[in-house]
Amino acid sequence: MGTLGDRIKTLREQKNLNQKDLAAMASLTVVQLSRYETNDRKPDPESLRRIVDALDTNGDYLLGRTLDSSPLDKATNLSFYGGPESYTDDEIAMMEAALKAYREQKKKLLDEG
């Protein structure tokens, strides 16, 4: 999957941005961005958020938690539904089952491809 720095650099290059451009878009210095891309440093949460926004991706992708680099739909996030603290046990069980089924189907499709 690569490191956080690898993913930042790969997406930056896919979007035909140089370090100076991305650094400006994310309100970082070129030195900061370079250190993140080489894994010499880890970005603080606010810097990571700005990188996510500048690259039009999602934090889970950059952190290696998903292979999908698509940006999250900001209009429909889980907080819209009241957030985790308002979910019932039944709702949580249903979401977990749906997520498990989705992941199994996705793995099956990826293994076939």
Phi and psi in radians as a Rosetta constraint file:
Dihedral C 1 N 2 CA 2 C 2 CIRCULARHARMONIC 1.548 0.35
Dihedral N 2 CA 2 C 2 N 3 CIRCULARHARMONIC 2.956 0.35
Dihedral C 2 N 3 CA 3 C 3 CIRCULARHARMONIC -1.596 0.35
Dihedral N 3 CA 3 C 3 N 4 CIRCULARHARMONIC 2.982 0.35
Dihedral C 3 N 4 CA 4 C 4 CIRCULARHARMONIC -0.950 0.35
Dihedral N 4 CA 4 C 4 N 5 CIRCULARHARMONIC -0.827 0.35
Dihedral C 4 N 5 CA 5 C 5 CIRCULARHARMONIC -1.067 0.35
Dihedral N 5 CA 5 C 5 N 6 CIRCULARHARMONIC -0.724 0.35
Dihedral C 5 N 6 CA 6 C 6 CIRCULARHARMONIC -1.065 0.35
Dihedral N 6 CA 6 C 6 N 7 CIRCULARHARMONIC -0.730 0.35
Dihedral C 6 N 7 CA 7 C 7 CIRCULARHARMONIC -1.202 0.35
Dihedral N 7 CA 7 C 7 N 8 CIRCULARHARMONIC -0.703 0.35
Dihedral C 7 N 8 CA 8 C 8 CIRCULARHARMONIC -1.058 0.35
Dihedral N 8 CA 8 C 8 N 9 CIRCULARHARMONIC -0.854 0.35
Dihedral C 8 N 9 CA 9 C 9 CIRCULARHARMONIC -1.096 0.35
Dihedral N 9 CA 9 C 9 N 10 CIRCULARHARMONIC -0.777 0.35
Dihedral C 9 N 10 CA 10 C 10 CIRCULARHARMONIC -1.061 0.35
Dihedral N 10 CA 10 C 10 N 11 CIRCULARHARMONIC -0.838 0.35
Dihedral C 10 N 11 CA 11 C 11 CIRCULARHARMONIC -1.125 0.35
Dihedral N 11 CA 11 C 11 N 12 CIRCULARHARMONIC -0.681 0.35
Dihedral C 11 N 12 CA 12 C 12 CIRCULARHARMONIC -1.041 0.35
Dihedral N 12 CA 12 C 12 N 13 CIRCULARHARMONIC -0.808 0.35
Dihedral C 12 N 13 CA 13 C 13 CIRCULARHARMONIC -1.182 0.35
Dihedral N 13 CA 13 C 13 N 14 CIRCULARHARMONIC -0.661 0.35
Dihedral C 13 N 14 CA 14 C 14 CIRCULARHARMONIC -1.078 0.35
Dihedral N 14 CA 14 C 14 N 15 CIRCULARHARMONIC -0.523 0.35
Dihedral C 14 N 15 CA 15 C 15 CIRCULARHARMONIC -1.621 0.35
Dihedral N 15 CA 15 C 15 N 16 CIRCULARHARMONIC 0.176 0.35
Dihedral C 15 N 16 CA 16 C 16 CIRCULARHARMONIC 0.960 0.35
Dihedral N 16 CA 16 C 16 N 17 CIRCULARHARMONIC 0.736 0.35
Dihedral C 16 N 17 CA 17 C 17 CIRCULARHARMONIC -1.886 0.35
Dihedral N 17 CA 17 C 17 N 18 CIRCULARHARMONIC 2.481 0.35
Dihedral C 17 N 18 CA 18 C 18 CIRCULARHARMONIC -1.614 0.35
Dihedral N 18 CA 18 C 18 N 19 CIRCULARHARMONIC 3.006 0.35
Dihedral C 18 N 19 CA 19 C 19 CIRCULARHARMONIC -1.056 0.35
Dihedral N 19 CA 19 C 19 N 20 CIRCULARHARMONIC -0.661 0.35
Dihedral C 19 N 20 CA 20 C 20 CIRCULARHARMONIC -1.088 0.35
Dihedral N 20 CA 20 C 20 N 21 CIRCULARHARMONIC -0.749 0.35
Dihedral C 20 N 21 CA 21 C 21 CIRCULARHARMONIC -1.106 0.35
Dihedral N 21 CA 21 C 21 N 22 CIRCULARHARMONIC -0.883 0.35
Dihedral C 21 N 22 CA 22 C 22 CIRCULARHARMONIC -1.115 0.35
Dihedral N 22 CA 22 C 22 N 23 CIRCULARHARMONIC -0.721 0.35
Dihedral C 22 N 23 CA 23 C 23 CIRCULARHARMONIC -1.018 0.35
Dihedral N 23 CA 23 C 23 N 24 CIRCULARHARMONIC -0.754 0.35
Dihedral C 23 N 24 CA 24 C 24 CIRCULARHARMONIC -1.133 0.35
Dihedral N 24 CA 24 C 24 N 25 CIRCULARHARMONIC -0.748 0.35
Dihedral C 24 N 25 CA 25 C 25 CIRCULARHARMONIC -1.107 0.35
Dihedral N 25 CA 25 C 25 N 26 CIRCULARHARMONIC -0.568 0.35
Dihedral C 25 N 26 CA 26 C 26 CIRCULARHARMONIC -1.746 0.35
Dihedral N 26 CA 26 C 26 N 27 CIRCULARHARMONIC 0.164 0.35
Dihedral C 26 N 27 CA 27 C 27 CIRCULARHARMONIC 0.948 0.35
Dihedral N 27 CA 27 C 27 N 28 CIRCULARHARMONIC 0.826 0.35
Dihedral C 27 N 28 CA 28 C 28 CIRCULARHARMONIC -2.130 0.35
Dihedral N 28 CA 28 C 28 N 29 CIRCULARHARMONIC 2.907 0.35
Dihedral C 28 N 29 CA 29 C 29 CIRCULARHARMONIC -1.544 0.35
Dihedral N 29 CA 29 C 29 N 30 CIRCULARHARMONIC 2.774 0.35
Dihedral C 29 N 30 CA 30 C 30 CIRCULARHARMONIC -1.082 0.35
Dihedral N 30 CA 30 C 30 N 31 CIRCULARHARMONIC -0.627 0.35
Dihedral C 30 N 31 CA 31 C 31 CIRCULARHARMONIC -1.098 0.35
Dihedral N 31 CA 31 C 31 N 32 CIRCULARHARMONIC -0.787 0.35
Dihedral C 31 N 32 CA 32 C 32 CIRCULARHARMONIC -1.016 0.35
Dihedral N 32 CA 32 C 32 N 33 CIRCULARHARMONIC -0.898 0.35
Dihedral C 32 N 33 CA 33 C 33 CIRCULARHARMONIC -1.046 0.35
Dihedral N 33 CA 33 C 33 N 34 CIRCULARHARMONIC -0.754 0.35
Dihedral C 33 N 34 CA 34 C 34 CIRCULARHARMONIC -1.031 0.35
Dihedral N 34 CA 34 C 34 N 35 CIRCULARHARMONIC -0.750 0.35
Dihedral C 34 N 35 CA 35 C 35 CIRCULARHARMONIC -1.149 0.35
Dihedral N 35 CA 35 C 35 N 36 CIRCULARHARMONIC -0.607 0.35
Dihedral C 35 N 36 CA 36 C 36 CIRCULARHARMONIC -1.183 0.35
Dihedral N 36 CA 36 C 36 N 37 CIRCULARHARMONIC -0.767 0.35
Dihedral C 36 N 37 CA 37 C 37 CIRCULARHARMONIC -1.172 0.35
Dihedral N 37 CA 37 C 37 N 38 CIRCULARHARMONIC -0.531 0.35
Dihedral C 37 N 38 CA 38 C 38 CIRCULARHARMONIC -1.617 0.35
Dihedral N 38 CA 38 C 38 N 39 CIRCULARHARMONIC 0.074 0.35
Dihedral C 38 N 39 CA 39 C 39 CIRCULARHARMONIC 1.091 0.35
Dihedral N 39 CA 39 C 39 N 40 CIRCULARHARMONIC 0.405 0.35
Dihedral C 39 N 40 CA 40 C 40 CIRCULARHARMONIC -1.309 0.35
Dihedral N 40 CA 40 C 40 N 41 CIRCULARHARMONIC -0.499 0.35
Dihedral C 40 N 41 CA 41 C 41 CIRCULARHARMONIC -2.425 0.35
Dihedral N 41 CA 41 C 41 N 42 CIRCULARHARMONIC 2.764 0.35
Dihedral C 41 N 42 CA 42 C 42 CIRCULARHARMONIC -1.907 0.35
Dihedral N 42 CA 42 C 42 N 43 CIRCULARHARMONIC 2.389 0.35
Dihedral C 42 N 43 CA 43 C 43 CIRCULARHARMONIC -1.224 0.35
Dihedral N 43 CA 43 C 43 N 44 CIRCULARHARMONIC 2.544 0.35
Dihedral C 43 N 44 CA 44 C 44 CIRCULARHARMONIC -1.235 0.35
Dihedral N 44 CA 44 C 44 N 45 CIRCULARHARMONIC 2.864 0.35
Dihedral C 44 N 45 CA 45 C 45 CIRCULARHARMONIC -0.947 0.35
Dihedral N 45 CA 45 C 45 N 46 CIRCULARHARMONIC -0.712 0.35
Dihedral C 45 N 46 CA 46 C 46 CIRCULARHARMONIC -1.173 0.35
Dihedral N 46 CA 46 C 46 N 47 CIRCULARHARMONIC -0.722 0.35
Dihedral C 46 N 47 CA 47 C 47 CIRCULARHARMONIC -1.136 0.35
Dihedral N 47 CA 47 C 47 N 48 CIRCULARHARMONIC -0.704 0.35
Dihedral C 47 N 48 CA 48 C 48 CIRCULARHARMONIC -1.076 0.35
Dihedral N 48 CA 48 C 48 N 49 CIRCULARHARMONIC -0.737 0.35
Dihedral C 48 N 49 CA 49 C 49 CIRCULARHARMONIC -1.059 0.35
Dihedral N 49 CA 49 C 49 N 50 CIRCULARHARMONIC -0.736 0.35
Dihedral C 49 N 50 CA 50 C 50 CIRCULARHARMONIC -1.181 0.35
Dihedral N 50 CA 50 C 50 N 51 CIRCULARHARMONIC -0.625 0.35
Dihedral C 50 N 51 CA 51 C 51 CIRCULARHARMONIC -1.155 0.35
Dihedral N 51 CA 51 C 51 N 52 CIRCULARHARMONIC -0.776 0.35
Dihedral C 51 N 52 CA 52 C 52 CIRCULARHARMONIC -0.983 0.35
Dihedral N 52 CA 52 C 52 N 53 CIRCULARHARMONIC -0.844 0.35
Dihedral C 52 N 53 CA 53 C 53 CIRCULARHARMONIC -1.121 0.35
Dihedral N 53 CA 53 C 53 N 54 CIRCULARHARMONIC -0.760 0.35
Dihedral C 53 N 54 CA 54 C 54 CIRCULARHARMONIC -1.149 0.35
Dihedral N 54 CA 54 C 54 N 55 CIRCULARHARMONIC -0.614 0.35
Dihedral C 54 N 55 CA 55 C 55 CIRCULARHARMONIC -1.554 0.35
Dihedral N 55 CA 55 C 55 N 56 CIRCULARHARMONIC -0.037 0.35
Dihedral C 55 N 56 CA 56 C 56 CIRCULARHARMONIC 0.897 0.35
Dihedral N 56 CA 56 C 56 N 57 CIRCULARHARMONIC 0.957 0.35
Dihedral C 56 N 57 CA 57 C 57 CIRCULARHARMONIC -2.282 0.35
Dihedral N 57 CA 57 C 57 N 58 CIRCULARHARMONIC -2.712 0.35
Dihedral C 57 N 58 CA 58 C 58 CIRCULARHARMONIC -2.357 0.35
Dihedral N 58 CA 58 C 58 N 59 CIRCULARHARMONIC 2.674 0.35
Dihedral C 58 N 59 CA 59 C 59 CIRCULARHARMONIC -1.103 0.35
Dihedral N 59 CA 59 C 59 N 60 CIRCULARHARMONIC -0.627 0.35
Dihedral C 59 N 60 CA 60 C 60 CIRCULARHARMONIC -1.082 0.35
Dihedral N 60 CA 60 C 60 N 61 CIRCULARHARMONIC -0.639 0.35
Dihedral C 60 N 61 CA 61 C 61 CIRCULARHARMONIC -1.133 0.35
Dihedral N 61 CA 61 C 61 N 62 CIRCULARHARMONIC -0.864 0.35
Dihedral C 61 N 62 CA 62 C 62 CIRCULARHARMONIC -1.099 0.35
Dihedral N 62 CA 62 C 62 N 63 CIRCULARHARMONIC -0.547 0.35
Dihedral C 62 N 63 CA 63 C 63 CIRCULARHARMONIC -1.484 0.35
Dihedral N 63 CA 63 C 63 N 64 CIRCULARHARMONIC -0.003 0.35
Dihedral C 63 N 64 CA 64 C 64 CIRCULARHARMONIC 1.407 0.35
Dihedral N 64 CA 64 C 64 N 65 CIRCULARHARMONIC 0.329 0.35
Dihedral C 64 N 65 CA 65 C 65 CIRCULARHARMONIC -1.592 0.35
Dihedral N 65 CA 65 C 65 N 66 CIRCULARHARMONIC -0.204 0.35
Dihedral C 65 N 66 CA 66 C 66 CIRCULARHARMONIC -2.631 0.35
Dihedral N 66 CA 66 C 66 N 67 CIRCULARHARMONIC 2.739 0.35
Dihedral C 66 N 67 CA 67 C 67 CIRCULARHARMONIC -1.599 0.35
Dihedral N 67 CA 67 C 67 N 68 CIRCULARHARMONIC -0.121 0.35
Dihedral C 67 N 68 CA 68 C 68 CIRCULARHARMONIC -1.579 0.35
Dihedral N 68 CA 68 C 68 N 69 CIRCULARHARMONIC 2.004 0.35
Dihedral C 68 N 69 CA 69 C 69 CIRCULARHARMONIC -1.599 0.35
Dihedral N 69 CA 69 C 69 N 70 CIRCULARHARMONIC 0.111 0.35
Dihedral C 69 N 70 CA 70 C 70 CIRCULARHARMONIC -1.072 0.35
Dihedral N 70 CA 70 C 70 N 71 CIRCULARHARMONIC 2.498 0.35
Dihedral C 70 N 71 CA 71 C 71 CIRCULARHARMONIC -1.180 0.35
Dihedral N 71 CA 71 C 71 N 72 CIRCULARHARMONIC 2.625 0.35
Dihedral C 71 N 72 CA 72 C 72 CIRCULARHARMONIC -1.252 0.35
Dihedral N 72 CA 72 C 72 N 73 CIRCULARHARMONIC 2.578 0.35
Dihedral C 72 N 73 CA 73 C 73 CIRCULARHARMONIC -1.321 0.35
Dihedral N 73 CA 73 C 73 N 74 CIRCULARHARMONIC 1.844 0.35
Dihedral C 73 N 74 CA 74 C 74 CIRCULARHARMONIC -1.211 0.35
Dihedral N 74 CA 74 C 74 N 75 CIRCULARHARMONIC -0.356 0.35
Dihedral C 74 N 75 CA 75 C 75 CIRCULARHARMONIC -1.349 0.35
Dihedral N 75 CA 75 C 75 N 76 CIRCULARHARMONIC -0.459 0.35
Dihedral C 75 N 76 CA 76 C 76 CIRCULARHARMONIC -2.252 0.35
Dihedral N 76 CA 76 C 76 N 77 CIRCULARHARMONIC 1.471 0.35
Dihedral C 76 N 77 CA 77 C 77 CIRCULARHARMONIC -1.982 0.35
Dihedral N 77 CA 77 C 77 N 78 CIRCULARHARMONIC 2.980 0.35
Dihedral C 77 N 78 CA 78 C 78 CIRCULARHARMONIC -1.098 0.35
Dihedral N 78 CA 78 C 78 N 79 CIRCULARHARMONIC -0.449 0.35
Dihedral C 78 N 79 CA 79 C 79 CIRCULARHARMONIC -1.146 0.35
Dihedral N 79 CA 79 C 79 N 80 CIRCULARHARMONIC -0.420 0.35
Dihedral C 79 N 80 CA 80 C 80 CIRCULARHARMONIC -1.023 0.35
Dihedral N 80 CA 80 C 80 N 81 CIRCULARHARMONIC -0.545 0.35
Dihedral C 80 N 81 CA 81 C 81 CIRCULARHARMONIC -1.624 0.35
Dihedral N 81 CA 81 C 81 N 82 CIRCULARHARMONIC 0.281 0.35
Dihedral C 81 N 82 CA 82 C 82 CIRCULARHARMONIC 1.760 0.35
Dihedral N 82 CA 82 C 82 N 83 CIRCULARHARMONIC -0.145 0.35
Dihedral C 82 N 83 CA 83 C 83 CIRCULARHARMONIC 1.372 0.35
Dihedral N 83 CA 83 C 83 N 84 CIRCULARHARMONIC 2.835 0.35
Dihedral C 83 N 84 CA 84 C 84 CIRCULARHARMONIC -0.971 0.35
Dihedral N 84 CA 84 C 84 N 85 CIRCULARHARMONIC -0.562 0.35
Dihedral C 84 N 85 CA 85 C 85 CIRCULARHARMONIC -1.207 0.35
Dihedral N 85 CA 85 C 85 N 86 CIRCULARHARMONIC -0.265 0.35
Dihedral C 85 N 86 CA 86 C 86 CIRCULARHARMONIC -1.782 0.35
Dihedral N 86 CA 86 C 86 N 87 CIRCULARHARMONIC 0.004 0.35
Dihedral C 86 N 87 CA 87 C 87 CIRCULARHARMONIC -1.358 0.35
Dihedral N 87 CA 87 C 87 N 88 CIRCULARHARMONIC 2.481 0.35
Dihedral C 87 N 88 CA 88 C 88 CIRCULARHARMONIC -1.422 0.35
Dihedral N 88 CA 88 C 88 N 89 CIRCULARHARMONIC 2.882 0.35
Dihedral C 88 N 89 CA 89 C 89 CIRCULARHARMONIC -1.046 0.35
Dihedral N 89 CA 89 C 89 N 90 CIRCULARHARMONIC -0.682 0.35
Dihedral C 89 N 90 CA 90 C 90 CIRCULARHARMONIC -1.102 0.35
Dihedral N 90 CA 90 C 90 N 91 CIRCULARHARMONIC -0.744 0.35
Dihedral C 90 N 91 CA 91 C 91 CIRCULARHARMONIC -1.111 0.35
Dihedral N 91 CA 91 C 91 N 92 CIRCULARHARMONIC -0.740 0.35
Dihedral C 91 N 92 CA 92 C 92 CIRCULARHARMONIC -1.103 0.35
Dihedral N 92 CA 92 C 92 N 93 CIRCULARHARMONIC -0.769 0.35
Dihedral C 92 N 93 CA 93 C 93 CIRCULARHARMONIC -1.076 0.35
Dihedral N 93 CA 93 C 93 N 94 CIRCULARHARMONIC -0.725 0.35
Dihedral C 93 N 94 CA 94 C 94 CIRCULARHARMONIC -1.159 0.35
Dihedral N 94 CA 94 C 94 N 95 CIRCULARHARMONIC -0.716 0.35
Dihedral C 94 N 95 CA 95 C 95 CIRCULARHARMONIC -1.141 0.35
Dihedral N 95 CA 95 C 95 N 96 CIRCULARHARMONIC -0.724 0.35
Dihedral C 95 N 96 CA 96 C 96 CIRCULARHARMONIC -1.113 0.35
Dihedral N 96 CA 96 C 96 N 97 CIRCULARHARMONIC -0.734 0.35
Dihedral C 96 N 97 CA 97 C 97 CIRCULARHARMONIC -1.123 0.35
Dihedral N 97 CA 97 C 97 N 98 CIRCULARHARMONIC -0.742 0.35
Dihedral C 97 N 98 CA 98 C 98 CIRCULARHARMONIC -1.132 0.35
Dihedral N 98 CA 98 C 98 N 99 CIRCULARHARMONIC -0.727 0.35
Dihedral C 98 N 99 CA 99 C 99 CIRCULARHARMONIC -1.140 0.35
Dihedral N 99 CA 99 C 99 N 100 CIRCULARHARMONIC -0.729 0.35
Dihedral C 99 N 100 CA 100 C 100 CIRCULARHARMONIC -1.062 0.35
Dihedral N 100 CA 100 C 100 N 101 CIRCULARHARMONIC -0.809 0.35
Dihedral C 100 N 101 CA 101 C 101 CIRCULARHARMONIC -1.086 0.35
Dihedral N 101 CA 101 C 101 N 102 CIRCULARHARMONIC -0.735 0.35
Dihedral C 101 N 102 CA 102 C 102 CIRCULARHARMONIC -1.067 0.35
Dihedral N 102 CA 102 C 102 N 103 CIRCULARHARMONIC -0.834 0.35
Dihedral C 102 N 103 CA 103 C 103 CIRCULARHARMONIC -1.104 0.35
Dihedral N 103 CA 103 C 103 N 104 CIRCULARHARMONIC -0.694 0.35
Dihedral C 103 N 104 CA 104 C 104 CIRCULARHARMONIC -1.122 0.35
Dihedral N 104 CA 104 C 104 N 105 CIRCULARHARMONIC -0.753 0.35
Dihedral C 104 N 105 CA 105 C 105 CIRCULARHARMONIC -1.128 0.35
Dihedral N 105 CA 105 C 105 N 106 CIRCULARHARMONIC -0.750 0.35
Dihedral C 105 N 106 CA 106 C 106 CIRCULARHARMONIC -1.112 0.35
Dihedral N 106 CA 106 C 106 N 107 CIRCULARHARMONIC -0.758 0.35
Dihedral C 106 N 107 CA 107 C 107 CIRCULARHARMONIC -1.079 0.35
Dihedral N 107 CA 107 C 107 N 108 CIRCULARHARMONIC -0.753 0.35
Dihedral C 107 N 108 CA 108 C 108 CIRCULARHARMONIC -1.036 0.35
Dihedral N 108 CA 108 C 108 N 109 CIRCULARHARMONIC -0.814 0.35
Dihedral C 108 N 109 CA 109 C 109 CIRCULARHARMONIC -1.127 0.35
Dihedral N 109 CA 109 C 109 N 110 CIRCULARHARMONIC -0.709 0.35
Dihedral C 109 N 110 CA 110 C 110 CIRCULARHARMONIC -1.187 0.35
Dihedral N 110 CA 110 C 110 N 111 CIRCULARHARMONIC -0.660 0.35
Dihedral C 110 N 111 CA 111 C 111 CIRCULARHARMONIC -1.180 0.35
Dihedral N 111 CA 111 C 111 N 112 CIRCULARHARMONIC -0.571 0.35
Dihedral C 111 N 112 CA 112 C 112 CIRCULARHARMONIC -1.297 0.35
Dihedral N 112 CA 112 C 112 N 113 CIRCULARHARMONIC -0.534 0.35
